[in-house]
Amino acid sequence: MPYAENVPPLLVSAAVAATGVVFVTTPPEVRETKAHPAPRRQFTVVLGGQAEIVTTDGNRQTFTPGMFAMFEDVDGLGHITNVVGPTPLTIMSVSIAD
């Protein structure tokens, strides 16, 4: 299926229904010490700064601008998110419709 009129063929995913978009900026001095679940199923895109996400099973990953993840850990202990470096973290989260 073409993505848009007069655009060459592209690899395009299926559409995902969304219910809202929020933008969040976290100052670098804010530190999370306890894991928390995601507030809803959501895609999160890093727009600025860097974040380290640590899951309760010990998985650790750093996210930089342009990287994204799908958060589905709405039950259980969740994860810890901390800003890496002196720059605030700015993310865009897109809520996924159920």
Secondary structure as the mmCIF struct_conf table of DSSP 4:
data_model
#
loop_
_struct_conf.conf_type_id
_struct_conf.id
_struct_conf.beg_label_comp_id
_struct_conf.beg_label_asym_id
_struct_conf.beg_label_seq_id
_struct_conf.end_label_comp_id
_struct_conf.end_label_asym_id
_struct_conf.end_label_seq_id
BEND BEND1 TYR A 3 ALA A 4
TURN_TY1_P TURN_TY1_P1 GLU A 5 ASN A 6
HELX_LH_PP_P HELX_LH_PP_P1 SER A 13 ALA A 15
STRN STRN1 ALA A 18 THR A 26
TURN_TY1_P TURN_TY1_P2 PRO A 28 GLU A 29
BEND BEND2 LYS A 34 LYS A 34
STRN STRN2 HIS A 36 HIS A 36
BEND BEND3 PRO A 39 ARG A 41
STRN STRN3 GLN A 42 GLY A 48
BEND BEND4 GLY A 49 GLY A 49
STRN STRN4 ALA A 51 THR A 55
TURN_TY1_P TURN_TY1_P3 THR A 56 ASP A 57
BEND BEND5 GLY A 58 GLY A 58
STRN STRN5 ARG A 60 PHE A 63
TURN_TY1_P TURN_TY1_P4 PRO A 65 GLY A 66
STRN STRN6 PHE A 68 PHE A 71
BEND BEND6 ASP A 75 LEU A 77
STRN STRN7 HIS A 79 VAL A 83
BEND BEND7 GLY A 85 THR A 87
HELX_LH_PP_P HELX_LH_PP_P2 PRO A 88 PRO A 88
STRN STRN8 LEU A 89 ILE A 96
HELX_LH_PP_P HELX_LH_PP_P3 ALA A 97 ALA A 97
#
